[in-house]
């Protein structure tokens, strides 16, 4: 269910959002990250993901989010729950001052048997495949993405 901008802004102001992040690995073990086009976390490299809608089953949300973020639906049973994470941002999608965005995120790891030919450009402007070590060596991968790859 899509909300109009004013209603969604009120939700963001008053409640946490529940989302799924996709830790998608290619056959060589690199992870897909995209440069965020939108707030929050605009201009940071971040794993793909999206929020779960009201009354949307987890399996339905996973199928929609993989389709929207990876260009093809991935069956839910091909993913593994990595953990539950909390993402707090100082800003919000509308850039309204005075409150940030709070996400409770289900991080799912999945293997892609091929690199998608055309990745969607709605949420991310560019994409890279990076190893966790390469992500940690950069200064522009968001800390919330780095949390999926603790240093060993």
TORKOL-4160 file (C-alpha; in steps of 0.2 Angstrom, whole numbers, padded with zeros to 4 digits, m for minus):
152
<pt num="1" X="0000" Y="0000" Z="0000"/>
<pt num="2" X="0007" Y="0017" Z="m0005"/>
<pt num="3" X="0004" Y="0032" Z="0006"/>
<pt num="4" X="0003" Y="0050" Z="0000"/>
<pt num="5" X="0018" Y="0060" Z="0005"/>
<pt num="6" X="0009" Y="0069" Z="0020"/>
<pt num="7" X="0003" Y="0053" Z="0028"/>
<pt num="8" X="0020" Y="0045" Z="0025"/>
<pt num="9" X="0029" Y="0060" Z="0033"/>
<pt num="10" X="0018" Y="0058" Z="0048"/>
<pt num="11" X="0022" Y="0039" Z="0049"/>
<pt num="12" X="0041" Y="0043" Z="0048"/>
<pt num="13" X="0039" Y="0057" Z="0061"/>
<pt num="14" X="0031" Y="0045" Z="0074"/>
<pt num="15" X="0035" Y="0027" Z="0071"/>
<pt num="16" X="0049" Y="0016" Z="0065"/>
<pt num="17" X="0048" Y="0008" Z="0048"/>
<pt num="18" X="0051" Y="m0010" Z="0045"/>
<pt num="19" X="0062" Y="m0014" Z="0030"/>
<pt num="20" X="0071" Y="m0028" Z="0021"/>
<pt num="21" X="0089" Y="m0026" Z="0016"/>
<pt num="22" X="0097" Y="m0037" Z="0002"/>
<pt num="23" X="0115" Y="m0043" Z="0005"/>
<pt num="24" X="0116" Y="m0049" Z="m0013"/>
<pt num="25" X="0132" Y="m0059" Z="m0017"/>
<pt num="26" X="0138" Y="m0063" Z="m0035"/>
<pt num="27" X="0147" Y="m0079" Z="m0039"/>
<pt num="28" X="0164" Y="m0072" Z="m0034"/>
<pt num="29" X="0157" Y="m0067" Z="m0017"/>
<pt num="30" X="0157" Y="m0048" Z="m0020"/>
<pt num="31" X="0142" Y="m0039" Z="m0013"/>
<pt num="32" X="0130" Y="m0027" Z="m0023"/>
<pt num="33" X="0129" Y="m0009" Z="m0017"/>
<pt num="34" X="0121" Y="0006" Z="m0025"/>
<pt num="35" X="0124" Y="0025" Z="m0023"/>
<pt num="36" X="0108" Y="0031" Z="m0015"/>
<pt num="37" X="0099" Y="0044" Z="m0025"/>
<pt num="38" X="0086" Y="0048" Z="m0012"/>
<pt num="39" X="0085" Y="0053" Z="0007"/>
<pt num="40" X="0090" Y="0046" Z="0019"/>
<pt num="41" X="0108" Y="0041" Z="0016"/>
<pt num="42" X="0108" Y="0051" Z="m0001"/>
<pt num="43" X="0125" Y="0049" Z="m0010"/>
<pt num="44" X="0131" Y="0035" Z="0001"/>
<pt num="45" X="0134" Y="0017" Z="m0006"/>
<pt num="46" X="0121" Y="0006" Z="0002"/>
<pt num="47" X="0114" Y="m0012" Z="m0001"/>
<pt num="48" X="0098" Y="m0012" Z="m0010"/>
<pt num="49" X="0082" Y="m0014" Z="0001"/>
<pt num="50" X="0065" Y="m0007" Z="0004"/>
<pt num="51" X="0051" Y="m0006" Z="0017"/>
<pt num="52" X="0037" Y="m0018" Z="0021"/>
<pt num="53" X="0020" Y="m0012" Z="0017"/>
<pt num="54" X="0005" Y="m0013" Z="0029"/>
<pt num="55" X="m0004" Y="m0030" Z="0027"/>
<pt num="56" X="0010" Y="m0036" Z="0015"/>
<pt num="57" X="0016" Y="m0054" Z="0020"/>
<pt num="58" X="0035" Y="m0056" Z="0022"/>
<pt num="59" X="0037" Y="m0067" Z="0007"/>
<pt num="60" X="0027" Y="m0055" Z="m0004"/>
<pt num="61" X="0037" Y="m0040" Z="0002"/>
<pt num="62" X="0053" Y="m0050" Z="m0002"/>
<pt num="63" X="0047" Y="m0054" Z="m0019"/>
<pt num="64" X="0042" Y="m0036" Z="m0023"/>
<pt num="65" X="0058" Y="m0029" Z="m0015"/>
<pt num="66" X="0070" Y="m0040" Z="m0025"/>
<pt num="67" X="0060" Y="m0037" Z="m0041"/>
<pt num="68" X="0061" Y="m0018" Z="m0038"/>
<pt num="69" X="0079" Y="m0017" Z="m0032"/>
<pt num="70" X="0087" Y="m0031" Z="m0042"/>
<pt num="71" X="0076" Y="m0031" Z="m0057"/>
<pt num="72" X="0070" Y="m0049" Z="m0054"/>
<pt num="73" X="0060" Y="m0058" Z="m0040"/>
<pt num="74" X="0071" Y="m0070" Z="m0030"/>
<pt num="75" X="0061" Y="m0084" Z="m0021"/>
<pt num="76" X="0061" Y="m0081" Z="m0002"/>
<pt num="77" X="0068" Y="m0098" Z="0001"/>
<pt num="78" X="0084" Y="m0094" Z="m0008"/>
<pt num="79" X="0088" Y="m0081" Z="0005"/>
<pt num="80" X="0095" Y="m0083" Z="0023"/>
<pt num="81" X="0091" Y="m0071" Z="0037"/>
<pt num="82" X="0107" Y="m0063" Z="0042"/>
<pt num="83" X="0099" Y="m0053" Z="0057"/>
<pt num="84" X="0089" Y="m0039" Z="0063"/>
<pt num="85" X="0097" Y="m0022" Z="0063"/>
<pt num="86" X="0092" Y="m0004" Z="0068"/>
<pt num="87" X="0096" Y="0010" Z="0056"/>
<pt num="88" X="0094" Y="0028" Z="0063"/>
<pt num="89" X="0096" Y="0043" Z="0051"/>
<pt num="90" X="0096" Y="0062" Z="0056"/>
<pt num="91" X="0086" Y="0066" Z="0040"/>
<pt num="92" X="0070" Y="0060" Z="0031"/>
<pt num="93" X="0064" Y="0057" Z="0013"/>
<pt num="94" X="0056" Y="0074" Z="0012"/>
<pt num="95" X="0071" Y="0084" Z="0020"/>
<pt num="96" X="0060" Y="0091" Z="0033"/>
<pt num="97" X="0069" Y="0098" Z="0048"/>
<pt num="98" X="0067" Y="0092" Z="0066"/>
<pt num="99" X="0066" Y="0073" Z="0064"/>
<pt num="100" X="0075" Y="0059" Z="0057"/>
<pt num="101" X="0070" Y="0041" Z="0051"/>
<pt num="102" X="0071" Y="0025" Z="0061"/>
<pt num="103" X="0071" Y="0008" Z="0052"/>
<pt num="104" X="0070" Y="m0009" Z="0060"/>
<pt num="105" X="0079" Y="m0019" Z="0046"/>
<pt num="106" X="0078" Y="m0038" Z="0042"/>
<pt num="107" X="0095" Y="m0041" Z="0033"/>
<pt num="108" X="0094" Y="m0056" Z="0021"/>
<pt num="109" X="0109" Y="m0063" Z="0012"/>
<pt num="110" X="0106" Y="m0071" Z="m0005"/>
<pt num="111" X="0117" Y="m0078" Z="m0019"/>
<pt num="112" X="0114" Y="m0072" Z="m0037"/>
<pt num="113" X="0119" Y="m0084" Z="m0050"/>
<pt num="114" X="0122" Y="m0070" Z="m0062"/>
<pt num="115" X="0124" Y="m0052" Z="m0062"/>
<pt num="116" X="0108" Y="m0043" Z="m0067"/>
<pt num="117" X="0110" Y="m0035" Z="m0084"/>
<pt num="118" X="0100" Y="m0020" Z="m0080"/>
<pt num="119" X="0098" Y="m0014" Z="m0062"/>
<pt num="120" X="0084" Y="m0002" Z="m0058"/>
<pt num="121" X="0089" Y="0017" Z="m0056"/>
<pt num="122" X="0074" Y="0022" Z="m0045"/>
<pt num="123" X="0083" Y="0022" Z="m0028"/>
<pt num="124" X="0101" Y="0020" Z="m0034"/>
<pt num="125" X="0111" Y="0030" Z="m0047"/>
<pt num="126" X="0125" Y="0019" Z="m0049"/>
<pt num="127" X="0130" Y="0001" Z="m0044"/>
<pt num="128" X="0146" Y="m0008" Z="m0039"/>
<pt num="129" X="0151" Y="m0025" Z="m0034"/>
<pt num="130" X="0163" Y="m0024" Z="m0019"/>
<pt num="131" X="0170" Y="m0036" Z="m0007"/>
<pt num="132" X="0168" Y="m0032" Z="0012"/>
<pt num="133" X="0186" Y="m0028" Z="0013"/>
<pt num="134" X="0185" Y="m0016" Z="m0002"/>
<pt num="135" X="0169" Y="m0008" Z="0007"/>
<pt num="136" X="0179" Y="m0005" Z="0023"/>
<pt num="137" X="0193" Y="0003" Z="0014"/>
<pt num="138" X="0182" Y="0016" Z="0006"/>
<pt num="139" X="0175" Y="0031" Z="0015"/>
<pt num="140" X="0158" Y="0032" Z="0006"/>
<pt num="141" X="0150" Y="0015" Z="0010"/>
<pt num="142" X="0137" Y="0019" Z="0023"/>
<pt num="143" X="0140" Y="0013" Z="0041"/>
<pt num="144" X="0123" Y="0004" Z="0041"/>
<pt num="145" X="0129" Y="m0006" Z="0026"/>
<pt num="146" X="0146" Y="m0010" Z="0034"/>
<pt num="147" X="0137" Y="m0017" Z="0049"/>
<pt num="148" X="0132" Y="m0032" Z="0039"/>
<pt num="149" X="0151" Y="m0036" Z="0037"/>
<pt num="150" X="0159" Y="m0035" Z="0054"/>
<pt num="151" X="0178" Y="m0035" Z="0053"/>
<pt num="152" X="0185" Y="m0052" Z="0058"/>
